[in-house]
Amino acid sequence: MKTKIRVGGIAAMAAAIALVAAGCSSGDSGNDASASGDGAEITWWHNGTGEPLLGFWNDIAKEFMAANPGVTVNVQAFQNEELRNTVLPNAFAGGNAPDLFQSWGGGELVSWVEQGIVKDLSDVIPDTISAIGGTAAGWQVDGKTYGLPFTFGPAGFWVNKNLWTQAGLDVNNFPTTMDELTAAWAQLKDAGIAPVAVGGGDTWPAAHWWYHSAVKTVSPEALQAATASHDFSDPAWATAGENLQSILDAQAFNQGWQATSAQQGAASSAGMVVTGQAAMELMGVWDAGVMGGIYNEANNLPSDTPPPDFLGWFPFPAIEGGAGEKSILGGGDGFSVHADAPAETAKLLEFILSKDVQTRYAAQQNIPVTPGAESALTFAPLQQAAEALHSADYVQLWLDTAFGPEISAAMNPAIVAFMGGQGTPQDVVAAITAASPK
């Protein structure tokens, strides 16, 4: 799903929301920037090529060096796909790998572990790992931690609260169960409002519906087994498809959803929500920035105008009988430490995840992973997303990221075919199993 707007979308939203002063944090982070070992040189590669993240990471490197005389941090930024698909693989193969580098977790990280590229941080920075809780799961393999996220955005429903109010729905009490949600959809339809916009023309937004159904249906243990060993034998995987069929039977999607684009203009699924053509969309946290941009263009507003305040957010609700009632799905960005990196590198990662640094990062309207840092968020839907993230019992990476490219190449088309009436829930599981690396 390389077309997803992840880092770029968050940066766009940050530019569109009035920022809190960068130094707004207070209190002891529990970690400081100090490390031992004069003369250490750390190479740090990341994907924050645009502002404010580019300057922010440079500042963090300078602060760490100032607190550690003799330690040098060389920072370099690369475009995300270039870094992921070309720069890092070439560096790993050529023996000139960086010490601290962007890490997306999931199946890619499993491969790095197998190749001996990344350091096990479990006993190196245990307090930091414990502090961020469930969001570390995507960067863990067989119970050991080989990286940590610095941001994680849970996906959920972005809502046009004006349309919900028009239909007589309470925007202060969004649905928490699938039964409540389908009842809300029925009420929206009775009011002549399309309940849900889906960008099925881009494939992955439709596939996300199965992802969410799976995360709410399948146990965390079975999700972990699928990531680590490609074990899809649990019958709950087929049940996830059956639950999705029940959702489809509610007929809440916009007409022509299979051909609707996700994020390109007023006719896209994002555009439909922000221009009042549909009541909600299931999407990642970047969607507010996308919708804000569409809204500003449609209304001839300056591009840096904040997203409209009629937008709301709530997490995907629980499914009756599902084993993932308190699980949540989303994606994040993180860093891993090279197996041969200086010891000070893990200390740098610990500093990046300190409450002080995370609070300043959150002030740019990015969702932090360190509890308490979310206090710097000022956009209400992001505050609600952060609250949902920190209250979740289990945090699952996007399934395509978690399972790896071989599986996702077969999984998404199988899901979309099933959603279009071609195939069964078991066919989706069969396609995934057949594509699993042997």
Secondary structure in CASP SS format (residue, H / E / C, confidence):
PFRMAT SS
TARGET T0000
AUTHOR 0000-0000-0000
METHOD secondary structure of the structure
MODEL  1
M C 1.00
K C 1.00
T C 1.00
K C 1.00
I C 1.00
R C 1.00
V H 1.00
G H 1.00
G H 1.00
I H 1.00
A H 1.00
A H 1.00
M H 1.00
A H 1.00
A H 1.00
A H 1.00
I C 1.00
A C 1.00
L C 1.00
V C 1.00
A C 1.00
A C 1.00
G C 1.00
C C 1.00
S C 1.00
S C 1.00
G C 1.00
D C 1.00
S C 1.00
G C 1.00
N C 1.00
D C 1.00
A C 1.00
S C 1.00
A C 1.00
S C 1.00
G C 1.00
D C 1.00
G C 1.00
A C 1.00
E E 1.00
I E 1.00
T E 1.00
W E 1.00
W E 1.00
H E 1.00
N C 1.00
G C 1.00
T C 1.00
G C 1.00
E C 1.00
P C 1.00
L H 1.00
L H 1.00
G H 1.00
F H 1.00
W H 1.00
N H 1.00
D H 1.00
I H 1.00
A H 1.00
K H 1.00
E H 1.00
F H 1.00
M H 1.00
A H 1.00
A H 1.00
N C 1.00
P C 1.00
G C 1.00
V C 1.00
T E 1.00
V E 1.00
N E 1.00
V E 1.00
Q E 1.00
A E 1.00
F C 1.00
Q C 1.00
N H 1.00
E H 1.00
E H 1.00
L H 1.00
R H 1.00
N H 1.00
T H 1.00
V H 1.00
L H 1.00
P H 1.00
N H 1.00
A H 1.00
F H 1.00
A H 1.00
G H 1.00
G C 1.00
N C 1.00
A C 1.00
P C 1.00
D C 1.00
L E 1.00
F E 1.00
Q E 1.00
S E 1.00
W C 1.00
G C 1.00
G H 1.00
G H 1.00
E H 1.00
L H 1.00
V H 1.00
S H 1.00
W H 1.00
V H 1.00
E H 1.00
Q C 1.00
G C 1.00
I C 1.00
V E 1.00
K C 1.00
D C 1.00
L C 1.00
S C 1.00
D C 1.00
V C 1.00
I C 1.00
P H 1.00
D H 1.00
T H 1.00
I H 1.00
S H 1.00
A H 1.00
I H 1.00
G H 1.00
G H 1.00
T H 1.00
A H 1.00
A H 1.00
G H 1.00
W H 1.00
Q E 1.00
V E 1.00
D C 1.00
G C 1.00
K E 1.00
T E 1.00
Y C 1.00
G C 1.00
L E 1.00
P E 1.00
F E 1.00
T E 1.00
F E 1.00
G E 1.00
P E 1.00
A C 1.00
G E 1.00
F E 1.00
W E 1.00
V E 1.00
N E 1.00
K H 1.00
N H 1.00
L H 1.00
W H 1.00
T H 1.00
Q H 1.00
A C 1.00
G C 1.00
L C 1.00
D C 1.00
V C 1.00
N C 1.00
N C 1.00
F C 1.00
P C 1.00
T C 1.00
T E 1.00
M H 1.00
D H 1.00
E H 1.00
L H 1.00
T H 1.00
A H 1.00
A H 1.00
W H 1.00
A H 1.00
Q H 1.00
L H 1.00
K H 1.00
D H 1.00
A C 1.00
G C 1.00
I C 1.00
A C 1.00
P C 1.00
V E 1.00
A C 1.00
V C 1.00
G C 1.00
G H 1.00
G H 1.00
D H 1.00
T C 1.00
W H 1.00
P H 1.00
A H 1.00
A H 1.00
H H 1.00
W H 1.00
W H 1.00
Y H 1.00
H H 1.00
S H 1.00
A H 1.00
V H 1.00
K H 1.00
T H 1.00
V C 1.00
S C 1.00
P H 1.00
E H 1.00
A H 1.00
L H 1.00
Q H 1.00
A H 1.00
A H 1.00
T H 1.00
A H 1.00
S H 1.00
H C 1.00
D C 1.00
F C 1.00
S C 1.00
D C 1.00
P C 1.00
A H 1.00
W H 1.00
A H 1.00
T H 1.00
A H 1.00
G H 1.00
E H 1.00
N H 1.00
L H 1.00
Q H 1.00
S H 1.00
I H 1.00
L H 1.00
D H 1.00
A C 1.00
Q C 1.00
A C 1.00
F E 1.00
N C 1.00
Q C 1.00
G C 1.00
W H 1.00
Q H 1.00
A H 1.00
T C 1.00
S C 1.00
A C 1.00
Q C 1.00
Q C 1.00
G C 1.00
A C 1.00
A C 1.00
S C 1.00
S H 1.00
A H 1.00
G H 1.00
M H 1.00
V H 1.00
V H 1.00
T C 1.00
G C 1.00
Q C 1.00
A C 1.00
A C 1.00
M E 1.00
E E 1.00
L E 1.00
M E 1.00
G C 1.00
V C 1.00
W C 1.00
D H 1.00
A H 1.00
G H 1.00
V H 1.00
M H 1.00
G H 1.00
G H 1.00
I H 1.00
Y H 1.00
N H 1.00
E H 1.00
A H 1.00
N C 1.00
N C 1.00
L C 1.00
P C 1.00
S C 1.00
D C 1.00
T C 1.00
P C 1.00
P C 1.00
P C 1.00
D C 1.00
F C 1.00
L E 1.00
G E 1.00
W E 1.00
F E 1.00
P E 1.00
F C 1.00
P C 1.00
A E 1.00
I C 1.00
E C 1.00
G C 1.00
G C 1.00
A C 1.00
G C 1.00
E C 1.00
K C 1.00
S E 1.00
I E 1.00
L E 1.00
G E 1.00
G E 1.00
G E 1.00
D E 1.00
G E 1.00
F E 1.00
S E 1.00
V E 1.00
H E 1.00
A C 1.00
D C 1.00
A C 1.00
P C 1.00
A C 1.00
E H 1.00
T H 1.00
A H 1.00
K H 1.00
L H 1.00
L H 1.00
E H 1.00
F H 1.00
I H 1.00
L C 1.00
S C 1.00
K H 1.00
D H 1.00
V H 1.00
Q H 1.00
T H 1.00
R H 1.00
Y H 1.00
A H 1.00
A C 1.00
Q C 1.00
Q C 1.00
N C 1.00
I C 1.00
P E 1.00
V C 1.00
T C 1.00
P C 1.00
G C 1.00
A H 1.00
E H 1.00
S H 1.00
A H 1.00
L C 1.00
T C 1.00
F C 1.00
A H 1.00
P H 1.00
L H 1.00
Q H 1.00
Q H 1.00
A H 1.00
A H 1.00
E H 1.00
A H 1.00
L H 1.00
H H 1.00
S H 1.00
A C 1.00
D C 1.00
Y E 1.00
V E 1.00
Q E 1.00
L E 1.00
W C 1.00
L H 1.00
D H 1.00
T H 1.00
A H 1.00
F H 1.00
G C 1.00
P H 1.00
E H 1.00
I H 1.00
S H 1.00
A H 1.00
A H 1.00
M H 1.00
N H 1.00
P H 1.00
A H 1.00
I H 1.00
V H 1.00
A H 1.00
F H 1.00
M H 1.00
G C 1.00
G C 1.00
Q C 1.00
G C 1.00
T C 1.00
P H 1.00
Q H 1.00
D H 1.00
V H 1.00
V H 1.00
A H 1.00
A H 1.00
I H 1.00
T H 1.00
A H 1.00
A H 1.00
S C 1.00
P C 1.00
K C 1.00
END
